[in-house]
Amino acid sequence: MTSKIGPEHLRDFERRRSLRFVLPHQEDVVLTAAGREYRGKLEDVSVGGAKLRLTGGPPAPSDVSLSHESAGVIDGVCMWHDGESLGISFELTDPALRLISLCLRQGVPNGNIHAA
């Protein structure tokens, strides 16, 4: 069986290689999935993705929206979850760029590379 790698796969590969910024003071966020809200903390961010820690169980992988007080609402996709942690990917919209900018100003680079 042959698998075709298209531009979307290359984009995902490049995103996974992005430098992640761990936040010294985790930001409060609200994640909405399937009409339900989950409160949590933003732990780290990269170009096109973020890692969150939620109180209570995380939602199943699906379309989500992330709400941050300063950045606004960011639509994304839950890519993985492990216990209370989950990774989301998102397009580089204005709210996403505001969130990334906020995190870059206060974040500490982390050499660990993983998909969000």
N, C-alpha and C positions, 0 to 999 in steps of 0.2 A: 504494500500500500504506500503510495507516494503522498507526501503532504506538501501543500503549496504554502510558501511563506510570502505574504503580501505586505504592503506598506504598513498596515495596521499592526502586524506582528513586529516589524522593525521598530515602529514607534514605541510599542510596549517594551521591547528590549532596551531601547535607549533610555526610557523612563526608569527602568529598573536599575540602570547604571548611574542614575543621577545621585549626586551627593545629598544625603539626608541631614537635616538640621534638627537636633534634639533640643527641646525647649527647657531652659533652666527653671522656668515657672510655667507649668502646664496651663494652657488656656481652657476655659470652660466652653463647651460646645453642646448643642442639642442635635441629635441625629434623628431624622424622621424616615421610617421605613414601613411600608404597607399601612400607612395611616397612624402608626404608633410612634410616640416620642421616647427617645432614650437619652438620658443625660450622661455626660462624661467629660473626659479631659483629652485635649489634643496633645499627644506626646512628641511627635516629630512630623516633619513635612519635607517634601521634595517637590521638584517641578512635576506637577501632574498627579500627586498622591499624598496621602497622609496616614498616619497610624493613630488610632484612637483607643482609649481605655474607657469602657462604659460601665456604669453601675448597673448591676443586674445582667442577665444574659443578653448577648448580642443578637441582632436579627439574622435570619438566613441570608446568604448572598443574594442581593437584589439591587434594584435601583433605589437610591437613597438621596436625601438632601441633608446637608450639613449647615447648621445655622451658628454663626459666630457674631458676637455683639458688634465688633468693629468692622469685620469684613463683609457681613451680609449672608445671603443664602447661596450655597454652592451645590449644584446637582452633581451627583456622581454615581458610582457603582461600587458596591461592596465586593471586593475581590477575594478576601479570605477572612477567616476569624479563628481565633484560638483562645478559648476561655473567654475572658472579658475584653481581650484585645481584638481589633479588626483593622484591616487595611482597606482604604477606598482609593479609587482613581477618579480623576475629574479632568474636564477640559479646562484650558487656560482662559476662563472668562474674567471679567473685571473683578468680581468678588474673590475668585480664586487667586488672582494676582495680588489683591490687597492682603489676603491671608498669608501668602508666601512671603510678601515683602515684610509684613509684621514679624513673621517668624525668622526671616533672615537677619533682621536687625537685632534680635535677642537670642538667636539660636547658636548652638555650638556644633560645628561640623562633626559628623559621625561617619567613620569609614565603613561601617557595616552597610552592605548593599542588599536590599530585599525588595520584593514587589509590594507595592501598596495599591 
